[in-house]
Amino acid sequence: MPDTPHEQSDSGAAALAELPDRSCTWCKVPMMKRLVGDGKFIHYTCPKCIFQHTTKRESKKE
Ligand SMILES: [Zn+2]
C-alpha cells in the first residue's frame, strides 16, 4: 500500500488518487477522471476533444 498520510476526509478524492491514468485515444493527453456509479466505474473525459470513456473498476471489492 502507498504510504500517503492523508486524512480520509473525502473518500471520493482519496480514491481518485489511486485510479489509473488514461490518455485520450485521439489527443494523447491525460484525461480527467472521476468516479461514477457509486464508485464502481471510472469516467474519463478528455479536456481537449471532450472524448469520454467509462471503465469498470476491478481492483477493489467493497
Ligand atoms: Zn481528446
PDB file of the backbone (N, CA, C, O) and the ligand in Angstrom, with CONECT records:
HET     ZN  A 101       1
ATOM      1  N   MET A   1       0.836  -1.192   0.000  1.00  0.00           N
ATOM      2  CA  MET A   1       0.000   0.000   0.000  1.00  0.00           C
ATOM      3  C   MET A   1       0.879   1.254   0.000  1.00  0.00           C
ATOM      4  O   MET A   1       1.943   1.252   0.619  1.00  0.00           O
ATOM      5  N   PRO A   2       0.469   2.293  -0.662  1.00  0.00           N
ATOM      6  CA  PRO A   2       1.241   3.549  -0.651  1.00  0.00           C
ATOM      7  C   PRO A   2       1.192   4.201   0.704  1.00  0.00           C
ATOM      8  O   PRO A   2       0.179   4.151   1.401  1.00  0.00           O
ATOM      9  N   ASP A   3       2.310   4.821   1.074  1.00  0.00           N
ATOM     10  CA  ASP A   3       2.388   5.414   2.395  1.00  0.00           C
ATOM     11  C   ASP A   3       2.027   6.892   2.342  1.00  0.00           C
ATOM     12  O   ASP A   3       2.863   7.753   2.619  1.00  0.00           O
ATOM     13  N   THR A   4       0.812   7.175   1.994  1.00  0.00           N
ATOM     14  CA  THR A   4       0.353   8.555   1.943  1.00  0.00           C
ATOM     15  C   THR A   4      -0.449   8.861   3.187  1.00  0.00           C
ATOM     16  O   THR A   4      -1.545   8.330   3.370  1.00  0.00           O
ATOM     17  N   PRO A   5       0.086   9.711   4.043  1.00  0.00           N
ATOM     18  CA  PRO A   5      -0.567  10.004   5.332  1.00  0.00           C
ATOM     19  C   PRO A   5      -1.683  11.030   5.218  1.00  0.00           C
ATOM     20  O   PRO A   5      -1.813  11.902   6.078  1.00  0.00           O
ATOM     21  N   HIS A   6      -2.474  10.939   4.186  1.00  0.00           N
ATOM     22  CA  HIS A   6      -3.550  11.908   4.036  1.00  0.00           C
ATOM     23  C   HIS A   6      -4.768  11.482   4.860  1.00  0.00           C
ATOM     24  O   HIS A   6      -5.048  10.296   5.037  1.00  0.00           O
ATOM     25  N   GLU A   7      -5.457  12.468   5.342  1.00  0.00           N
ATOM     26  CA  GLU A   7      -6.694  12.182   6.048  1.00  0.00           C
ATOM     27  C   GLU A   7      -7.767  11.772   5.051  1.00  0.00           C
ATOM     28  O   GLU A   7      -7.838  12.302   3.942  1.00  0.00           O
ATOM     29  N   GLN A   8      -8.582  10.841   5.452  1.00  0.00           N
ATOM     30  CA  GLN A   8      -9.625  10.366   4.556  1.00  0.00           C
ATOM     31  C   GLN A   8     -10.913  11.147   4.806  1.00  0.00           C
ATOM     32  O   GLN A   8     -11.943  10.586   5.179  1.00  0.00           O
ATOM     33  N   SER A   9     -10.822  12.450   4.589  1.00  0.00           N
ATOM     34  CA  SER A   9     -11.988  13.285   4.802  1.00  0.00           C
ATOM     35  C   SER A   9     -12.976  13.142   3.648  1.00  0.00           C
ATOM     36  O   SER A   9     -14.191  13.197   3.841  1.00  0.00           O
ATOM     37  N   ASP A  10     -12.431  12.957   2.444  1.00  0.00           N
ATOM     38  CA  ASP A  10     -13.290  12.803   1.280  1.00  0.00           C
ATOM     39  C   ASP A  10     -12.910  11.514   0.558  1.00  0.00           C
ATOM     40  O   ASP A  10     -11.868  11.444  -0.093  1.00  0.00           O
ATOM     41  N   SER A  11     -13.742  10.517   0.675  1.00  0.00           N
ATOM     42  CA  SER A  11     -13.420   9.223   0.077  1.00  0.00           C
ATOM     43  C   SER A  11     -13.307   9.314  -1.434  1.00  0.00           C
ATOM     44  O   SER A  11     -12.517   8.593  -2.044  1.00  0.00           O
ATOM     45  N   GLY A  12     -14.087  10.191  -2.039  1.00  0.00           N
ATOM     46  CA  GLY A  12     -14.038  10.336  -3.483  1.00  0.00           C
ATOM     47  C   GLY A  12     -12.701  10.867  -3.949  1.00  0.00           C
ATOM     48  O   GLY A  12     -12.121  10.348  -4.903  1.00  0.00           O
ATOM     49  N   ALA A  13     -12.207  11.896  -3.287  1.00  0.00           N
ATOM     50  CA  ALA A  13     -10.927  12.473  -3.671  1.00  0.00           C
ATOM     51  C   ALA A  13      -9.797  11.500  -3.391  1.00  0.00           C
ATOM     52  O   ALA A  13      -8.850  11.414  -4.173  1.00  0.00           O
ATOM     53  N   ALA A  14      -9.879  10.776  -2.304  1.00  0.00           N
ATOM     54  CA  ALA A  14      -8.837   9.827  -1.965  1.00  0.00           C
ATOM     55  C   ALA A  14      -8.776   8.695  -2.992  1.00  0.00           C
ATOM     56  O   ALA A  14      -7.699   8.229  -3.363  1.00  0.00           O
ATOM     57  N   ALA A  15      -9.946   8.268  -3.437  1.00  0.00           N
ATOM     58  CA  ALA A  15      -9.986   7.186  -4.405  1.00  0.00           C
ATOM     59  C   ALA A  15      -9.456   7.625  -5.753  1.00  0.00           C
ATOM     60  O   ALA A  15      -8.876   6.823  -6.484  1.00  0.00           O
ATOM     61  N   LEU A  16      -9.646   8.874  -6.086  1.00  0.00           N
ATOM     62  CA  LEU A  16      -9.185   9.380  -7.375  1.00  0.00           C
ATOM     63  C   LEU A  16      -7.680   9.232  -7.531  1.00  0.00           C
ATOM     64  O   LEU A  16      -7.183   8.964  -8.625  1.00  0.00           O
ATOM     65  N   ALA A  17      -6.958   9.409  -6.431  1.00  0.00           N
ATOM     66  CA  ALA A  17      -5.512   9.379  -6.490  1.00  0.00           C
ATOM     67  C   ALA A  17      -4.982   8.011  -6.912  1.00  0.00           C
ATOM     68  O   ALA A  17      -3.890   7.918  -7.473  1.00  0.00           O
ATOM     69  N   GLU A  18      -5.729   6.971  -6.653  1.00  0.00           N
ATOM     70  CA  GLU A  18      -5.241   5.639  -6.958  1.00  0.00           C
ATOM     71  C   GLU A  18      -5.825   5.092  -8.266  1.00  0.00           C
ATOM     72  O   GLU A  18      -5.577   3.944  -8.635  1.00  0.00           O
ATOM     73  N   LEU A  19      -6.578   5.903  -8.939  1.00  0.00           N
ATOM     74  CA  LEU A  19      -7.126   5.452 -10.211  1.00  0.00           C
ATOM     75  C   LEU A  19      -6.042   5.486 -11.287  1.00  0.00           C
ATOM     76  O   LEU A  19      -5.197   6.380 -11.296  1.00  0.00           O
ATOM     77  N   PRO A  20      -6.070   4.529 -12.175  1.00  0.00           N
ATOM     78  CA  PRO A  20      -5.070   4.528 -13.251  1.00  0.00           C
ATOM     79  C   PRO A  20      -5.318   5.688 -14.211  1.00  0.00           C
ATOM     80  O   PRO A  20      -6.458   6.026 -14.529  1.00  0.00           O
ATOM     81  N   ASP A  21      -4.218   6.283 -14.660  1.00  0.00           N
ATOM     82  CA  ASP A  21      -4.345   7.361 -15.627  1.00  0.00           C
ATOM     83  C   ASP A  21      -4.667   6.790 -17.000  1.00  0.00           C
ATOM     84  O   ASP A  21      -4.341   5.649 -17.327  1.00  0.00           O
ATOM     85  N   ARG A  22      -5.318   7.633 -17.783  1.00  0.00           N
ATOM     86  CA  ARG A  22      -5.658   7.197 -19.135  1.00  0.00           C
ATOM     87  C   ARG A  22      -5.449   8.376 -20.074  1.00  0.00           C
ATOM     88  O   ARG A  22      -5.832   9.506 -19.773  1.00  0.00           O
ATOM     89  N   SER A  23      -4.836   8.090 -21.216  1.00  0.00           N
ATOM     90  CA  SER A  23      -4.634   9.142 -22.199  1.00  0.00           C
ATOM     91  C   SER A  23      -5.715   9.073 -23.258  1.00  0.00           C
ATOM     92  O   SER A  23      -6.215   7.997 -23.588  1.00  0.00           O
ATOM     93  N   CYS A  24      -6.069  10.232 -23.785  1.00  0.00           N
ATOM     94  CA  CYS A  24      -7.079  10.289 -24.824  1.00  0.00           C
ATOM     95  C   CYS A  24      -6.610   9.523 -26.058  1.00  0.00           C
ATOM     96  O   CYS A  24      -5.457   9.631 -26.476  1.00  0.00           O
ATOM     97  N   THR A  25      -7.515   8.760 -26.620  1.00  0.00           N
ATOM     98  CA  THR A  25      -7.175   7.980 -27.801  1.00  0.00           C
ATOM     99  C   THR A  25      -6.737   8.874 -28.948  1.00  0.00           C
ATOM    100  O   THR A  25      -5.897   8.496 -29.765  1.00  0.00           O
ATOM    101  N   TRP A  26      -7.310  10.051 -28.995  1.00  0.00           N
ATOM    102  CA  TRP A  26      -7.071  10.928 -30.150  1.00  0.00           C
ATOM    103  C   TRP A  26      -5.997  11.964 -29.872  1.00  0.00           C
ATOM    104  O   TRP A  26      -5.129  12.188 -30.716  1.00  0.00           O
ATOM    105  N   CYS A  27      -6.035  12.603 -28.708  1.00  0.00           N
ATOM    106  CA  CYS A  27      -5.142  13.718 -28.411  1.00  0.00           C
ATOM    107  C   CYS A  27      -3.863  13.280 -27.697  1.00  0.00           C
ATOM    108  O   CYS A  27      -2.877  14.017 -27.682  1.00  0.00           O
ATOM    109  N   LYS A  28      -3.876  12.104 -27.116  1.00  0.00           N
ATOM    110  CA  LYS A  28      -2.727  11.600 -26.361  1.00  0.00           C
ATOM    111  C   LYS A  28      -2.400  12.471 -25.164  1.00  0.00           C
ATOM    112  O   LYS A  28      -1.240  12.569 -24.763  1.00  0.00           O
ATOM    113  N   VAL A  29      -3.399  13.097 -24.599  1.00  0.00           N
ATOM    114  CA  VAL A  29      -3.201  13.890 -23.389  1.00  0.00           C
ATOM    115  C   VAL A  29      -3.894  13.191 -22.227  1.00  0.00           C
ATOM    116  O   VAL A  29      -4.862  12.458 -22.435  1.00  0.00           O
ATOM    117  N   PRO A  30      -3.409  13.409 -21.003  1.00  0.00           N
ATOM    118  CA  PRO A  30      -4.044  12.786 -19.838  1.00  0.00           C
ATOM    119  C   PRO A  30      -5.493  13.238 -19.703  1.00  0.00           C
ATOM    120  O   PRO A  30      -5.809  14.424 -19.795  1.00  0.00           O
ATOM    121  N   MET A  31      -6.347  12.274 -19.486  1.00  0.00           N
ATOM    122  CA  MET A  31      -7.761  12.597 -19.372  1.00  0.00           C
ATOM    123  C   MET A  31      -8.129  12.869 -17.920  1.00  0.00           C
ATOM    124  O   MET A  31      -7.527  12.316 -17.000  1.00  0.00           O
ATOM    125  N   MET A  32      -9.128  13.729 -17.728  1.00  0.00           N
ATOM    126  CA  MET A  32      -9.658  13.954 -16.390  1.00  0.00           C
ATOM    127  C   MET A  32     -10.460  12.721 -15.981  1.00  0.00           C
ATOM    128  O   MET A  32     -11.062  12.054 -16.823  1.00  0.00           O
ATOM    129  N   LYS A  33     -10.460  12.431 -14.705  1.00  0.00           N
ATOM    130  CA  LYS A  33     -11.131  11.215 -14.256  1.00  0.00           C
ATOM    131  C   LYS A  33     -11.970  11.488 -13.024  1.00  0.00           C
ATOM    132  O   LYS A  33     -11.632  12.331 -12.193  1.00  0.00           O
ATOM    133  N   ARG A  34     -13.058  10.767 -12.923  1.00  0.00           N
ATOM    134  CA  ARG A  34     -13.898  10.869 -11.730  1.00  0.00           C
ATOM    135  C   ARG A  34     -14.656   9.561 -11.577  1.00  0.00           C
ATOM    136  O   ARG A  34     -14.835   8.802 -12.530  1.00  0.00           O
ATOM    137  N   LEU A  35     -15.089   9.325 -10.363  1.00  0.00           N
ATOM    138  CA  LEU A  35     -15.807   8.089 -10.087  1.00  0.00           C
ATOM    139  C   LEU A  35     -17.295   8.277 -10.323  1.00  0.00           C
ATOM    140  O   LEU A  35     -17.878   9.297  -9.958  1.00  0.00           O
ATOM    141  N   VAL A  36     -17.885   7.283 -10.934  1.00  0.00           N
ATOM    142  CA  VAL A  36     -19.327   7.306 -11.144  1.00  0.00           C
ATOM    143  C   VAL A  36     -19.883   5.944 -10.742  1.00  0.00           C
ATOM    144  O   VAL A  36     -19.139   5.010 -10.444  1.00  0.00           O
ATOM    145  N   GLY A  37     -21.200   5.858 -10.743  1.00  0.00           N
ATOM    146  CA  GLY A  37     -21.820   4.567 -10.434  1.00  0.00           C
ATOM    147  C   GLY A  37     -21.478   4.073  -9.050  1.00  0.00           C
ATOM    148  O   GLY A  37     -21.121   2.909  -8.867  1.00  0.00           O
ATOM    149  N   ASP A  38     -21.586   4.966  -8.064  1.00  0.00           N
ATOM    150  CA  ASP A  38     -21.284   4.595  -6.684  1.00  0.00           C
ATOM    151  C   ASP A  38     -19.844   4.131  -6.524  1.00  0.00           C
ATOM    152  O   ASP A  38     -19.551   3.259  -5.707  1.00  0.00           O
ATOM    153  N   GLY A  39     -18.950   4.718  -7.307  1.00  0.00           N
ATOM    154  CA  GLY A  39     -17.532   4.405  -7.185  1.00  0.00           C
ATOM    155  C   GLY A  39     -17.110   3.130  -7.881  1.00  0.00           C
ATOM    156  O   GLY A  39     -15.967   2.696  -7.741  1.00  0.00           O
ATOM    157  N   LYS A  40     -18.012   2.524  -8.627  1.00  0.00           N
ATOM    158  CA  LYS A  40     -17.694   1.258  -9.283  1.00  0.00           C
ATOM    159  C   LYS A  40     -17.130   1.464 -10.685  1.00  0.00           C
ATOM    160  O   LYS A  40     -16.561   0.547 -11.277  1.00  0.00           O
ATOM    161  N   PHE A  41     -17.292   2.659 -11.199  1.00  0.00           N
ATOM    162  CA  PHE A  41     -16.819   2.935 -12.547  1.00  0.00           C
ATOM    163  C   PHE A  41     -15.972   4.203 -12.562  1.00  0.00           C
ATOM    164  O   PHE A  41     -16.169   5.112 -11.756  1.00  0.00           O
ATOM    165  N   ILE A  42     -15.036   4.242 -13.489  1.00  0.00           N
ATOM    166  CA  ILE A  42     -14.205   5.419 -13.662  1.00  0.00           C
ATOM    167  C   ILE A  42     -14.621   6.103 -14.964  1.00  0.00           C
ATOM    168  O   ILE A  42     -14.642   5.488 -16.030  1.00  0.00           O
ATOM    169  N   HIS A  43     -14.945   7.367 -14.849  1.00  0.00           N
ATOM    170  CA  HIS A  43     -15.366   8.116 -16.013  1.00  0.00           C
ATOM    171  C   HIS A  43     -14.253   9.072 -16.418  1.00  0.00           C
ATOM    172  O   HIS A  43     -13.878   9.962 -15.654  1.00  0.00           O
ATOM    173  N   TYR A  44     -13.726   8.881 -17.630  1.00  0.00           N
ATOM    174  CA  TYR A  44     -12.650   9.728 -18.133  1.00  0.00           C
ATOM    175  C   TYR A  44     -13.207  10.724 -19.139  1.00  0.00           C
ATOM    176  O   TYR A  44     -14.074  10.393 -19.949  1.00  0.00           O
ATOM    177  N   THR A  45     -12.699  11.940 -19.074  1.00  0.00           N
ATOM    178  CA  THR A  45     -13.090  12.948 -20.048  1.00  0.00           C
ATOM    179  C   THR A  45     -11.843  13.659 -20.555  1.00  0.00           C
ATOM    180  O   THR A  45     -11.018  14.116 -19.764  1.00  0.00           O
ATOM    181  N   CYS A  46     -11.710  13.750 -21.859  1.00  0.00           N
ATOM    182  CA  CYS A  46     -10.576  14.466 -22.444  1.00  0.00           C
ATOM    183  C   CYS A  46     -10.835  15.964 -22.353  1.00  0.00           C
ATOM    184  O   CYS A  46     -11.913  16.425 -22.729  1.00  0.00           O
ATOM    185  N   PRO A  47      -9.858  16.741 -21.854  1.00  0.00           N
ATOM    186  CA  PRO A  47     -10.049  18.187 -21.732  1.00  0.00           C
ATOM    187  C   PRO A  47      -9.974  18.904 -23.078  1.00  0.00           C
ATOM    188  O   PRO A  47     -10.332  20.078 -23.171  1.00  0.00           O
ATOM    189  N   LYS A  48      -9.523  18.224 -24.105  1.00  0.00           N
ATOM    190  CA  LYS A  48      -9.352  18.885 -25.399  1.00  0.00           C
ATOM    191  C   LYS A  48     -10.513  18.597 -26.347  1.00  0.00           C
ATOM    192  O   LYS A  48     -11.124  19.517 -26.890  1.00  0.00           O
ATOM    193  N   CYS A  49     -10.808  17.314 -26.540  1.00  0.00           N
ATOM    194  CA  CYS A  49     -11.831  16.983 -27.522  1.00  0.00           C
ATOM    195  C   CYS A  49     -13.121  16.486 -26.867  1.00  0.00           C
ATOM    196  O   CYS A  49     -14.088  16.155 -27.552  1.00  0.00           O
ATOM    197  N   ILE A  50     -13.123  16.439 -25.525  1.00  0.00           N
ATOM    198  CA  ILE A  50     -14.321  16.036 -24.783  1.00  0.00           C
ATOM    199  C   ILE A  50     -14.700  14.593 -25.097  1.00  0.00           C
ATOM    200  O   ILE A  50     -15.853  14.199 -24.923  1.00  0.00           O
ATOM    201  N   PHE A  51     -13.728  13.802 -25.561  1.00  0.00           N
ATOM    202  CA  PHE A  51     -13.956  12.372 -25.716  1.00  0.00           C
ATOM    203  C   PHE A  51     -14.158  11.770 -24.337  1.00  0.00           C
ATOM    204  O   PHE A  51     -13.429  12.095 -23.400  1.00  0.00           O
ATOM    205  N   GLN A  52     -15.143  10.896 -24.212  1.00  0.00           N
ATOM    206  CA  GLN A  52     -15.435  10.311 -22.910  1.00  0.00           C
ATOM    207  C   GLN A  52     -15.276   8.806 -22.950  1.00  0.00           C
ATOM    208  O   GLN A  52     -15.549   8.159 -23.961  1.00  0.00           O
ATOM    209  N   HIS A  53     -14.829   8.263 -21.833  1.00  0.00           N
ATOM    210  CA  HIS A  53     -14.642   6.818 -21.731  1.00  0.00           C
ATOM    211  C   HIS A  53     -14.957   6.386 -20.312  1.00  0.00           C
ATOM    212  O   HIS A  53     -14.530   7.022 -19.348  1.00  0.00           O
ATOM    213  N   THR A  54     -15.694   5.320 -20.192  1.00  0.00           N
ATOM    214  CA  THR A  54     -16.025   4.796 -18.869  1.00  0.00           C
ATOM    215  C   THR A  54     -15.522   3.367 -18.756  1.00  0.00           C
ATOM    216  O   THR A  54     -15.740   2.542 -19.643  1.00  0.00           O
ATOM    217  N   THR A  55     -14.851   3.091 -17.657  1.00  0.00           N
ATOM    218  CA  THR A  55     -14.341   1.742 -17.442  1.00  0.00           C
ATOM    219  C   THR A  55     -14.709   1.271 -16.046  1.00  0.00           C
ATOM    220  O   THR A  55     -14.858   2.076 -15.126  1.00  0.00           O
ATOM    221  N   LYS A  56     -14.853  -0.017 -15.899  1.00  0.00           N
ATOM    222  CA  LYS A  56     -15.237  -0.563 -14.607  1.00  0.00           C
ATOM    223  C   LYS A  56     -14.010  -0.788 -13.747  1.00  0.00           C
ATOM    224  O   LYS A  56     -12.978  -1.269 -14.213  1.00  0.00           O
ATOM    225  N   ARG A  57     -14.150  -0.427 -12.473  1.00  0.00           N
ATOM    226  CA  ARG A  57     -13.041  -0.672 -11.547  1.00  0.00           C
ATOM    227  C   ARG A  57     -13.006  -2.162 -11.214  1.00  0.00           C
ATOM    228  O   ARG A  57     -14.036  -2.796 -10.981  1.00  0.00           O
ATOM    229  N   GLU A  58     -11.794  -2.694 -11.199  1.00  0.00           N
ATOM    230  CA  GLU A  58     -11.680  -4.129 -10.908  1.00  0.00           C
ATOM    231  C   GLU A  58     -10.690  -4.405  -9.785  1.00  0.00           C
ATOM    232  O   GLU A  58     -10.478  -5.556  -9.401  1.00  0.00           O
ATOM    233  N   SER A  59     -10.082  -3.337  -9.261  1.00  0.00           N
ATOM    234  CA  SER A  59      -9.009  -3.548  -8.289  1.00  0.00           C
ATOM    235  C   SER A  59      -9.528  -3.890  -6.904  1.00  0.00           C
ATOM    236  O   SER A  59      -8.918  -4.669  -6.171  1.00  0.00           O
ATOM    237  N   LYS A  60     -10.666  -3.296  -6.554  1.00  0.00           N
ATOM    238  CA  LYS A  60     -11.124  -3.462  -5.179  1.00  0.00           C
ATOM    239  C   LYS A  60     -12.558  -3.929  -5.132  1.00  0.00           C
ATOM    240  O   LYS A  60     -13.355  -3.662  -6.031  1.00  0.00           O
ATOM    241  N   LYS A  61     -12.867  -4.636  -4.056  1.00  0.00           N
ATOM    242  CA  LYS A  61     -14.239  -5.007  -3.778  1.00  0.00           C
ATOM    243  C   LYS A  61     -14.620  -4.421  -2.424  1.00  0.00           C
ATOM    244  O   LYS A  61     -13.916  -4.613  -1.432  1.00  0.00           O
ATOM    245  N   GLU A  62     -15.714  -3.722  -2.395  1.00  0.00           N
ATOM    246  CA  GLU A  62     -16.082  -3.047  -1.161  1.00  0.00           C
ATOM    247  C   GLU A  62     -17.382  -3.575  -0.592  1.00  0.00           C
ATOM    248  O   GLU A  62     -17.833  -3.106   0.454  1.00  0.00           O
TER     249      GLU A  62
HETATM  250 ZN    ZN A 101      -9.010  14.101 -26.803  1.00  0.00          ZN2+
END
